[in-house]
Amino acid sequence: MSAFTQLQDIMAAALEIPADAIREDSTMEEIEEWDSLGHVHIMVALEQAFDLYMDVEDFAELDSVPAILQYLASENAA
Amino acid sequence: MKISDTQFDKLLALQSAQDIKNQLALRSMVPSPQQAGKLRRHLATLGEARAVRLGIVHTYTSELLDPWLHFSAALNGLSLDIYHAPYGTTVQEATGQSGLCQHTPDVTLLLLTREDLHPALQAPAACINAADRQDIQAQATQALSGLVRQFRAAVAGHIIVTVLPAQPPPGLGLYDVMAEQSEYQWWNQIKGDITRELREQFSGVSYLDLDQLVMQCGRDNFFDARLWYSSVFPYAADGGLAVANAVTTLAASIHHTRAKVIVVDADNTLWGGVIGEDGINGIALGQEYPGRAFVDFQKRLLSLQQRGFILALCSKNNPDDLNEVLLNHPHQLLKNEHFAAQRVNWQPKPDNLRAIAEELNLGLDSFIFVDDSDYECSAVRHSLPEVDVIQVPSRATDIPSCLDALARLEIVSLTAEDLQKTAMYAQERMRRTQLEQLSDTGGSIEDYLQSLNMRMTVRLDDASAVARLAQLTQKTNQFNLTTRRYGEKDIAGMIDAADFSVYHFSLEDNFGNSGIVGLAIVERANGEQARLDTFLMSCRVIGRMAEQAFLSTIVRNLGSAGVQALVAEYIPTRKNILVEHFLPENGFAVAENGVYARRLDAGDAGEPGKDFPIIIEGPL
């Protein structure tokens, strides 16, 4: 499974939306359910899925699919 | 703890929500959001969920709890419709037009912090001197009590109060517990005051002690500082799940049919091994492992008896072998007197359960069956689907806690009757023996009833009995004319209302006191006519003419207050066929639409020509 499809599944479960609503270039602004609460759900889900411990400072920056993918790659997570 | 893929596949293979809940609890497993979603979908295929409306009033972020609430609701056989009050509002939500009231919640959850109780609780406790502490303690209790009073007046249904535990360890560190100004000790005093106030002043209000959940999870697993600082949400995954699970477990214990009886097997359940093969000296029960685990399980069963559940024993054994353990094994805690009924024989267990249900006069849907054997568990599941079956785990270390996660074994109040229940069933056994002896010597039922020396006490609008009366409406299925279920708040309201009269009775005889076992609620529509809203009696006192004596006391009391007619109805259910003819047999004539009526103005409002072998006192 590619990093993106893995992330797609995680985000879909966290936001309770269909996986295909999340595209490789989606941003927080474009997805209605990805509000500030939804964002925390995604962060918590990422930590659990990839065994990460993220900084609060990272939370704010990871506001798009590309940003998250880049972060996961830099953490060698996905 | 995270759930590995292998563990997760095993969870998905389980075929009951209770088994899944037990497994999660046993290994402190916390699913990821994806796993929680999959489990929810699996749980939805296993059975109908009961819809419950939850209202949350909070002074910290609560919306992030939703996934955990929905997940643990599914584990507990519920589906939630959740309303979150606007952030930080409290009393504003306790008014008629608030979002909370519009939501008409079945359960209202108050998520408060210590500072909400008193601003001084923001400061480190060590900074507050002893004299101020007493005032603060009293004011904090009053503040919470006042808040709960407003919510109690505004919403029906159950109210769950929580106060967020302190996130840092106590101010004085490891020395704290030793210190005169200990924060830990002080908080426990405050909590003691608060819970006493809630217990004595309110009905339908529970304090859910989050401190217990912190102990269960550990402080570091319970809180997440990052979510607290970034989103004012205090809970880590473990904490969020624990809080959600406690809330939904309480909600489930209120909304599901109450359990009353725990039927336990003996071999490999109360002790390790098989008494018929291993002998009294060979079974595992005592101070060594695995015997210690079984001793601990017996202690848990005794605690459950103290919560008001009746224990019964059902084992395939020679009665003499089993009795020897009950009488003579030095580490056997559960004795004959702890079991309200016993079936030790070689009959199929479903037959034995039916016989126990008949003996105790309780429905099988109030039974929880605990057995180690695959065969017996599936036999009972198959023949008696209304019985909750708990299979004793194969690892002895897992056995003591195997009933801990059962929502139906949680209680939200504890009455004097609960504590005496098994003693009352033992008295009933003695009554039966007396009846058998009398009939052997040619005595009649009347002789038997006379020999009991029964005394009935009837009370009217007794506010001290609210918890028990609500419980009776919830639990009584057979001798119940209308089967209307009422919460404590409803009962308290009717006791206060001028146009309602709430009667109850207790019955004493040579063998003991029944406690409160009968309830009648009468609504006086106008001066002349009254309506019998509820008339019920616990099956514990059936067959002693108590129902006629109770009805005639009420009739006399209403008649002397100028009521001329009492209308009543019989609402048939699957279980109350017992009282189908009660009204016509007791002076009521059929009126319209299946409603019955009885004139009370015939001078003697009692039962002419009918003598009760009961001395009646009251209504007091």
HADDOCK unambig.tbl for C-alpha pairs under 7 A between the chains (distance, minus, plus):
assign (segid A and resid 10 and name CA) (segid B and resid 34 and name CA) 6.36 0.50 0.50
assign (segid A and resid 13 and name CA) (segid B and resid 33 and name CA) 6.14 0.50 0.50
assign (segid A and resid 13 and name CA) (segid B and resid 34 and name CA) 5.29 0.50 0.50
assign (segid A and resid 13 and name CA) (segid B and resid 37 and name CA) 6.75 0.50 0.50
assign (segid A and resid 14 and name CA) (segid B and resid 33 and name CA) 6.00 0.50 0.50
assign (segid A and resid 37 and name CA) (segid B and resid 64 and name CA) 6.66 0.50 0.50
assign (segid A and resid 45 and name CA) (segid B and resid 32 and name CA) 6.37 0.50 0.50
assign (segid A and resid 45 and name CA) (segid B and resid 33 and name CA) 6.05 0.50 0.50
assign (segid A and resid 48 and name CA) (segid B and resid 32 and name CA) 6.04 0.50 0.50
assign (segid A and resid 49 and name CA) (segid B and resid 32 and name CA) 6.99 0.50 0.50
assign (segid A and resid 56 and name CA) (segid B and resid 226 and name CA) 5.74 0.50 0.50
assign (segid A and resid 56 and name CA) (segid B and resid 230 and name CA) 6.74 0.50 0.50
